[in-house]
Amino acid sequence: MTTEKSLNETLKTVDILWNLEDLYAGVDDEAVGEDSEWCKKEGADIADNYKEKLASLSAEQLNTLVGRLENLESRLGKLATFAFLNFTTQVDNAKAGAFYQQIRELISEVETGLVFFELEWNELPADHVENILQENILSHYRHYLRSMRRYRPHLLSEKEEKLLIERKVVGRSSWNTLFEKVFGNLRFGEKKRTEEEVLTELYSNSREVRQQAAAELTEGLRSQNHILTHIYNTLAAEKMITDRQRKYTSWVSSMNLENQLHDSTVESLVAAVTDRYDIVQRYYSVKKELLGLQELYDYDRYAPLPALPTKQVDWQESRSIVLDSFADFSPQMADTARLFFEKNYIHAPVIPGKRGGAFAHPCVPEVHPYVMVNYTGSLRDISTVAHELGHGVHQVMAAENGYFYSDTPLVLAETASVFAELLVFRAQLELLENDAEKKAFICQKLESIFATVFRQTAMNRFEEAMHQGRREKGELSNEQLSGFWLETQRKMFGKSVTLTEDYGIWWSYIPHFLATPGYVYSYAFGELLVLALYGIYEREGAPFIEKYFDLLQAGGSDTPYNLLKPFGIDLNDKSFWNQGLNLIDSMLKEVE
C-alpha cells in the first residue's frame, strides 16, 4: 500500500478519480431505484402494446416503437455503466459486486420481455420489410432495422431466446466477474503487488528485475491455475453450445457478424498478417544485438533499448503531451479530449482492488464516456492515455447519432484510438534531438505496433486452437492450453525469441478471450486501417480531417465497408492489408 501511494503521489494521480455522480450519486441513490422501476414498467408496456402486432404496424408506429426501445435500452445502459464502473475499481468490495449482479439481473428481466421484437421483425417477409423501410420517417433507423435481419438464420424460438437471456446472468457474465475478482484480489511475489505493477516491471532496463517480474507473474498465475483453466473450459464449452444452437459455421462467425464483416474479409486479414511474421522475427533478431544479449528470452521482449528516454512522466505533463498532439491535428479533437481531464471522466491511479489494464466506456449519449487507466508514468503509459482518449473522442462524436448507433462495430472502434496513438508518437519523436534516442523510440513504437498487429493475430490463432480443441477433444487441460499458446506464439517469434515453459501459462490472464471471444483481430484490423488512413492524411492534409470526423460521427450507422468508401478502401483486397504491413516493414528497415 505504501509503494502504491508513493507512486501515485509522485505522478500526481492521487486525485485523478472519475466522478460517477454524472450517472448516479451512489448505489443507494433513489434515482437508481426509480430508473430500475421505470425500465420494468416501460418494458412491460411495450410488450403489452406491440407483441404479435409488428406485421400490422405503419411506418410511423414502427418508428415510435423503435424510439421507445432505444430510450429503454439507453436507460438500462446507464444503470449497467454505473454498476460496472463502480465495481471495476473495487472488485474486492462485496457490496459493489452485489450491486453489479443486481443490475445485470434487472437487465435480463427486462430484455426477456422484449425478445418478441427481434423475432417478429425477422419473421416478416423481405418485401414487406423493404417496402416499409423506404418510408422517410424510418430513415434514421433504416440501417439498424435492416442490419438486425442479418441474425435471422441464427435466431431460436421465443421460449428458447427467453431462456438464454434469463440464464445469461449466471452464465458468461458471471464467469467473467469471477475472473475479475480473482485478479482483483490476486497479489504477486513477496511484496504482494498488483498485476499492473508486476507487468510494468517487464519493461525495466534491468534483466534481473524483468526475470523476477516474469517469475512472480508465473507463480501467481499458477496459484490460480485450477480456477482459470476451469473458467476457460466452461466459457469455451458455453460458446460451443451456443454456436451449435444458433448454427454458426465457425467459432468466430458470430463475432464477424457482429462486426458486420464477411468471414472472407477476416480470413484475408489474418492470412496477410501471419504471412509477414518475418517482420517480427527480423526485429527481435536486431533487438537482441542492440541489447548485447546472446539469447533473447520471453521476459526480454519489452526491455527498453539503452538510449530510450527513461524519465518518469507525471500526469500533468502526460496531459499536455496528449492534448498538444491532438491540437496539432485538430483543435476540435483536443477540446473534446480536454473535457475528460477537466470534468473528472478519468480514473488514473494504481490502487488495490482495481482491475489492471485500460479502457474507455461509451456510457450513454446523454451523459459522456469514462476512461480508466493504471498510470505508472512510462512513455508507454502516455500512449495508453492517448489510445483511450481517442476512444473517448470517438464515443462523444458517435453519441450524436443516438444510443443504437453510438455502438460502433469493434473493428472501427479501434480506429480513433490507434490514430490518436500515432499522433502522439509523431509529436514525441519530433521532440527528440539525439539520433540514438530517436532510433530507440521508433523501436518502442514498432513493438507497440507488433503488440497490436502481430501479437493480437497470434492470440487469434490461440483462440482458434482453443475453441477447436474444446470442440474436438472435450475438456482441455492446462498443459493443452499452454501447448496451444506456445505453438501459436512460436510461429510468430520463430527463433528470434526463446519462449520458456513458464511463459506457456500466460494465456490465462488475458480477459478478451473470455469477455468477447474473437475480438482480438479487431486490434490488427484497426492498426493496419489507421496506418493506411494516416498515409492518406499525409497526402491530403486538411480535406482528410473532415472525412475522418465524418467517419467517427457515423458510429455504427452503416457497415464498415460503406463507411470506408470515402477513403477509397476495399477491405476485401489483400493488397490493402499489405499497405500497412509494408509500412511497418519500412519502419523496421530504418532500424536495420
N, C-alpha and C positions, 0 to 999 in steps of 0.2 A: 504493500500500500504506500509506503514511504517513497519507493522508487517511482511509482506511478504519479504521485503528487508532484515530485520533484520534476519529472519530465513535463508535465502539463504546465507547471509554473514557469519553467524555463522557456517553453514555447508559447506561453501566454494563451493557452487554450482552456484554462480552468473554467472560464465563464462563457465559452462558446457552446452554449446549450440551446437546443431548439425550444421554441415556445409553442407547445401544443394547445394552448388556450385558443388559438385561432380555430381549432376544431371543437374541443370541449375543455372545460375548466379542470376536469379530472374524472376518474372512473365513477365517482359518486355524483357527478353533475346531473341535476334534474333534467337537463336537455337530452342526456343520453337515454333516459327512460322515455321521455316524450317522443324522441325520434324513433326509438325502437317500437313503441306502440303505434305511431303513425305508419311505419313501414308494414306492420302486420295488418292494420286496417286497410291501408291502400292496396296491398297485395290481394286481400280477400275481396275487396270491392271490384278490383279489375277482373278477377276470376268470375265473380258473380255476374258481371255485366257483359263479358266478352267471350267466355268459354263456349265453344261449339257454335260460334257466330261469325268467325272470321270470313268465311266464304261469302257472307251476305253484306259485309261492310262496304260502304262507299269509300272513296279515296280520302275524303275529309274525316270520316270516322276512324279510318285506319291511322291517319296522321295524328289524331287526338290520342288514340290508344298508344302508339309508339312514343309519343311525347310523355305520356304518363309513366310508361315503363322506364323511360330514360331518367325521369325525375326520381322514381323509386330506386333505381339502380344507383343513382348518384348519392342518395341519402344513405343507402346501405354501404356504399363505398366510403363515405365519410366516417361512418361508425367503424368499418373494418380498418381504415387507415389509422385512426386514433388508437384502436386496440393493438394493432401491430407495432406502431412506433413506440407506444407506451411500454410494450413488452420487450422490444429488441435491445434496449439499453439497460434492462434489468431482468434478464432471463432467469435469474435465481430468485426472483420475487414471486412468491406463491399467489399473492392477490392479483398481480399483473397477469400471470399465466391463466388464472381462473377467469378473469375478465375477457381475455383474448379468446378463450374457448367459448365463453358465453355469447360473444358477438358472432362467432362462427356458427354456433347453433341457431342463432336468430336468423342469419342469412340463409342457412339451409332450410329452415322452416318456411320462410317467405318464398324462396326460389322454387321450392317443391310445388307450391300452389300456382306457379306461373309457367310450369313446364308446357302447359297446353299451347302457349303461343307459338313457340318454335315448331312444335309438332304439327299443329294445324296449318301454319304458314307453309311448311314444307310439303304438306299433303295436297295443297292447291295445285291445279293443273298449270303447266308452264304458260299457256296462252293467257289464262286469267291473270296470272302474276304480271306478265309483261304489259298487258293492257292497263292494269291499274297503276303500274309504276310509271306510265307515261304521263299521268296527271301531274300538273305543275305543283300542286300543293304538297306532293310527296318528293319533290326534287332533293330536299335536304337529306332525307332518309333513304334515297334510292339505292345507293351503294350498300348501305347497311342491310337493307332488306334483301337485296339481290345476293349479296355475298353470304348471307345466312343460309341460303339454299345449297351452298357447297357441302354442307354437312348432311344433306338429305340421305345419301346412301348409308350413313353411319348411325342414324338415329334408331332407337328402340321403341317399344310401345310406351304409352304414358305410364303404366304401372311400373315398368322396368326403369324408366328415367326417374320417376319419383323416388324409387327405392335407392337408386345410385346416389341421388342428391342427399337423401336423408342419411345414408351411411358414410358420405364423404367426410363428415366431421370427425368420425372415428377411424378414417382411412388414411389416405396420403397426407392430409394436412396434419393429423395428429402425430404420425411418424416423423414428419419434418419438425414439428415442435419438440419432440423428444430429442432429435438430432441437435437442435439449437440449445436445448437445456444441457445436453451432455457437454457441448463445447463451451457454453457459458459458465459452467461450473468447473471445467477441467483446468488444472494448473500443471505447469511443466517444470521439471527439474527441481533442484533443492530450493531455489528461490521462489518456487510456486508462481511462476509468471504466466501471463495470459498467452493465448495462441498468437495474438498480434505481435507481442513483444518478442517471442521466440522466432517467428517468421522474419521479423525485421532484422534479426542478427544474422540471417543468411546473406545479408548484403554487407556484412562487416568486411573491412580490409584485412582482418586477422584470420588466417586459416584455422587457427586453433578455436577461435570464437565460432566460426561457421560450423566447424566439425562438432563442437559441443552443442550448438543450437539444433543441428540435424539429429544428433543422438537424443536430445531431450524431446524433440518433436516425435521421433520414432517411439521412444519409450512411452510417452503419453498416449499416442495412438494405440499402441499395443495393449495398454492397460484397459482400453475400452473396445478392444477389437471384437470381442464376442457380441457386444451390443451393436456396433457399427456394421459388422457383417450381416447380422440378422436384419437390421434396418434396410440395408441394400437389397438383400434377397427378398424381403417382404414387398418392397416397392417395385422391384423388377417383376415379381410374380403378379402384383396388382396390375401393372401395365400390360403384362402378357394376357391376362384375363380380359381386361378392358378392350385391348386391341382385337382380340378374338371375337368378343361380343359385338363390337362395332364394325367388324370386317375391314380393318385396316390391313393393307398388304405388307407393311413392314413396321418395324419398331419406331421408325422416325416419321412415318407418313402423317400421323396426327399433328406433329409439330410443323411439318411442311404446309399442311392445310391451314393451320392457324396463322402461319406467316404468309398465306396466300401465294405460295410458291409451288411450282411443279416439282415433282421428285427429281426430274431430269436436271433442273437448274442446280439443285443442291448437290447432286452427283457430279455435275461438271465442276462445281466449286471445289469439292473435296478432292477430285482427281487432279485438278490443276495444282492444288497446294501440295499434296503428297508427292506429285511428280517433281517438286522442287525442294525436297528435303535436303538436297545437296547444298543449298544456301546455308542452312543451319549447321551442317557438318563442316563446311568450309570456315564459317565464322568461328566456331568453337576451337577449331584447329589453330586459327590465328590467335584467338584469345589465350590459349594455353602458352603460346610463345610469348605473348605480351606480358603475361603474368610470370614468366620464367619457371613454369612448372613442368615436370617430367610427365605428369599424368593429371588430367582434369577429372575430378570426381563430381558426382551429382551435387554435393554441397559447395562446390566451387563455381557453379554456373553463374551465380549472381555476384561474384566477387567484383568489386569496383576496380577498374584499371588504376594504376598508381597515380596518373595525372588527373583523375576525376576529382573535381572540387568536392570536398567532404564537409564543407561548412553546414552546420545545422541552421535551418531557416525557420524563424519564428512565424507565428500565424499572420501577423500584420504584414510582414514582408512577402509572405506567400500570397496574401490577398492582393497586394499591389502588383506583383508579377502577373498574376492571372488576369486581373481587371485591365491592366495596361495592354496586355497582349490581345485581349478581346476588343478593346477600344481601337487598336490599330487596324483591326479588321472591320469593325462596325461599332460606332458609339451606341447604337440600339442594343447590340448584344451585351456590351459592358453595362449599360444601365439596367438591363433585366437581371444580369448576374449580381449586380451590386445590392439589389434588394435582399438577396439571400444572406448577405453579411449584415446589412443594416436592420433587417426585420426579424432576426433570430430564426432563420429557417434551417440552420445547420447545427449538427451535433458533432463536435470535433475531438474532445479529449479521449485518451485511453483510460478506461476505468474498469474495475472488476464488475462482472456480470453483463458487460456489453459485448454483443456479438462482434467477431472480427470482420474485416473487410470493409466495403463501402458500397453505397447505393444511393440512388435518387428515387424517391417515391412520388408519383404524379398526383396523389391525393385526389381531389375532385376540382372541377373547373372553378367553382365559386370560392374556393379557398386558394391554395397555391401548393406547389411541390415542397417536399422536405428532402434535405441531403444529410446522409450520415457518412462520416469518415472516421478513421482512427489515426489521427495526425501525429507522426513522430519526427517531423522536421526534415526529412530527406528530400533530395531533388525528385525522387520517385513519388513522394507524397504530394509535391506540388502538382505533378502531372495527374495524380489521382483526383485532387481537388478540381482541377480544370476539367477532367473527364466527367465527374459527377455534376459539375455546374453546366457543362454542355448539355447533359441530360435535362437538367433543370430548366434551362432556357428553352429547349425543345418542348418540354412539357407545358411551360407557360404559353408558348405560341400555339401549340396544338389545342389547348384548352378552349380557345376561341370558337372551336367547332362544336362544343358541347361534349357531354360525357362519353357518348358512344364513339365519337371519332377522336377523342383525346387518347385513346388506346392505340398507339402506333404499332404496326407489326414489328416483332422483335428485330428483324434484320435491318429495318430502317431506324429503329430506336437507338442503335449504336452509332448512327451517322454523326449526329451533332456532338456526341461525347468524344469520339475519336478525332473529329475535326478540331475540337477545342484543344485537345492534347497537342495536336500538330501545330496549332497557332502558338501555344506556349513554348513548345520545343524550338521553333524558329526564332522566337524572341530571345530565349535564353542563349541560344547559340550565338546570336549577334553580340551578346554582352561579353563573350569570351574572346580574349585577345591572344592567348597563348595557343599555339598550334597543337601542342600535346593535349591540352585541356579540351580543345575542340574535338580532337580525334576520340578522346575518351568519352566525351559527351555524345558524339554520334554513335559510338558503340553502345552506350546505355540506351539510346533511342532504338537502335536495332534490336536490342534484347527485349525492349518493350513491344516492338512490332512482332518479334518472334513469339512472345508470350500470347499475343492476340491472334496471330495468323496460324503459326505452325503448332504451337502447344495446344491451342484450343481444337485444332483439327485432329491432332493426335489423341486428344481426350475424346473427341467424337468417335474415333476408331476404337478406343477403350469401351465407350458406351455400347457401340455395336457388338463388340465381342462379349460384353457382359449380358446384354439382352438376348443375343442369340444363344449364348451359353446357357442362360437360365431356361430358355425355351427348349433347348435340345438335350441338356444334361440334367435338368432339375436343380435342386438346391446347390448353390455354389459355395465352396469352402473359401476361407481366407486365402489359402495358397493358390487356388484357381484365380481368384480376383487379382491377386498380386501378380500372378503369371501373365494375365491379360494386360495389366498395367505396364509391366516391364517390357513385354513384347512390343506393344504399340509405341512406347517411349523410345526403345532401342532402334526401331525403324527410323525414327526421326533423327536421333543423335548419331546413329551409325557408330563408328569407332572414335568419334571426337570426344565423347564424354563416357567415363566409366560409371555405370549405374550399379550401386551396391545393392545387396539383398535388402538392407534396411529400407532403401528407397521404394521397395516394392509395395509397402503398405501405405504410401502417401496418397493413393486414390481415396482414402477413407475420410479425408477432411474437406472434400470439395462439395459444397451444398447444391450446386447447379444440377448435379446428376440426379438428385432426389427431388428437388422442388420443381424443376422444369426439364424433364428428360428430353434430350435432343437439342437443347437450347444453345449449346456452346458453339456450334458452327456459325451462329449469328455474329460472334465477335470477328471471325475471319472474314465473313461477308462484309461487315461494317468497315473493317480496316482497309480491305482492298478497294471497296467502293470509295472511301474517303481519299485514298491515295490518287484515285482517278479524278475525283472531284477537285482535289487541290491542284492537280495539273491543269484542269480547266480554268480554275480561278487564276492561276499564274498567267494563263494565256489571255483571258477575257477581262480581268480586273473588275471594275465596279458593276458591269452588267451581270456578272455571275452572282453577286451578293443578293440581288433582288430575286433571282431564280432560286437561290439557296434558301432564302427565308420563305418563299412560297412553298418549298418542299417541307420545311419544318411546320409551317402553319397548317398544311394539309393534314397532318397527323395520320389517322387511319382512314381517311375519306376515299381512298382508292387503292388499287393494288400496287405493289412495288414496281411492277412492270410499267404501269401507266404513269406513276408519279415521277419516274426517272426518264421518261421520254424527252422532256425539255432539254436534257443534258446529252441526248444522243446515245444513251447507254442501252445496250442489248444484253440482258442478264443471261441469255441462253447461248451467248457466243463465248466459247472458251478463251478466245484471244483477249476478251475484256478482262478476265481474271489475270491473264498473263501480263497485262499492262502494269498492274500493281506489283506483281511478283518481279517483273523486270526492273521496276524502280527500286525495290528492296535490294535486288542483285547489284544495281549500280551504286547504291549506298555502301554495300559491302566491298565493292571494288575500290572505293575511296580508301577504305581501311586497309585492304590488302596491298 
